[in-house]
Amino acid sequence: MNTFTPYYAVIFTSVRTDVDVGYSDMAEQMLALAAQQQGFMGVESARNETGITVSYWKDLESIKQWKQQADHQLAQQLGKEKWYSYYKVRICKVEREYEFKP
C-alpha cells in the first residue's frame, strides 16, 4: 500500500460463531465491494480465535459512506445474526507509518 499520511484505519476485531454457511462468500463479496468504494486504500486481515481486519481509508467521509452502503449493511446484519458472537470497531487516524522490507 503506497500511502500518504494522514489517513484512517478501521480496525474490526471479532469472534466467530460456529456458523460457516455463507460466511466466506460474503467476506469475498465485501472485500471486492470495498475495493470499489471511493477512498478505499487497502486491507489486511488475520484470524485465529480472534479475527482482526484493518481496512484503510482516505478520510472519515469514505468510512461513513462504506458503513451506509446497502450491501455492506446487509452483511453487517447477517454478521450480528449468524457469524459473530462478538465484534468491536475502532476508527483511528494514522499520522505516521514506516516499515521494514529485507
C-alpha positions in Angstrom: 0.0 0.0 0.0 1.6 3.2 -1.1 0.1 5.9 1.2 0.4 9.4 2.3 -0.4 10.3 5.8 -2.6 11.2 7.4 -5.3 8.6 6.6 -7.6 6.4 8.6 -7.7 2.8 9.7 -10.8 0.9 10.6 -9.9 -2.0 13.0 -12.5 -4.7 13.1 -11.9 -7.3 15.8 -14.3 -10.3 16.0 -15.0 -13.7 17.5 -16.9 -16.0 15.2 -19.8 -18.3 16.0 -19.8 -21.9 14.7 -22.0 -21.0 11.7 -19.9 -21.0 8.5 -22.7 -21.2 5.9 -22.4 -18.2 3.6 -19.6 -16.5 5.5 -16.7 -17.0 3.1 -18.8 -15.9 0.1 -20.0 -12.8 1.9 -16.4 -11.9 3.0 -15.2 -12.2 -0.6 -18.1 -10.1 -1.8 -17.4 -7.4 0.8 -13.7 -7.2 0.0 -14.5 -6.8 -3.7 -17.1 -4.2 -3.0 -15.0 -2.2 -0.5 -12.2 -2.1 -3.1 -14.7 -0.2 -5.4 -15.5 2.4 -2.9 -14.2 5.9 -3.1 -11.4 6.5 -0.6 -10.6 2.8 0.0 -6.8 2.2 0.2 -6.4 -1.4 1.2 -7.0 -4.1 3.8 -5.0 -6.5 6.0 -6.6 -9.5 7.9 -5.7 -12.3 10.2 -7.8 -14.9 12.1 -7.1 -17.4 14.9 -9.6 -17.4 17.8 -9.9 -13.6 17.3 -10.1 -12.1 13.9 -8.5 -8.8 13.1 -9.3 -6.9 9.9 -7.8 -3.5 9.3 -9.1 -1.5 6.3 -7.5 1.8 5.3 -9.4 4.8 4.1 -8.6 8.3 2.7 -10.9 10.1 5.0 -13.8 9.8 7.5 -16.4 10.6 4.9 -15.3 7.5 2.9 -15.7 5.3 6.0 -19.1 6.8 6.6 -20.2 6.0 3.0 -18.9 2.4 3.3 -20.8 1.9 6.6 -24.0 3.1 4.9 -23.6 1.1 1.6 -26.7 -1.1 1.3 -24.9 -4.5 0.6 -22.5 -3.8 3.4 -25.4 -3.1 5.8 -26.9 -6.5 4.8 -23.6 -8.1 5.6 -23.4 -6.3 9.0 -26.9 -7.5 9.9 -26.1 -11.1 8.9 -22.9 -10.9 10.9 -24.9 -10.0 14.0 -27.5 -12.7 13.4 -25.3 -15.6 12.3 -21.5 -15.2 12.1 -20.2 -13.2 15.1 -20.6 -13.7 18.8 -18.6 -10.5 19.4 -17.1 -7.7 17.4 -15.6 -4.2 18.0 -14.9 -1.5 15.5 -12.2 1.2 16.1 -11.5 4.1 13.8 -8.0 5.6 14.0 -6.2 8.4 12.3 -2.8 7.3 11.1 -0.3 10.2 11.5 2.9 8.3 10.5 4.0 5.0 9.2 7.2 3.2 8.5 8.1 -0.4 7.5 11.0 -2.8 7.1 11.4 -4.9 4.0 14.6 -7.1 3.9 
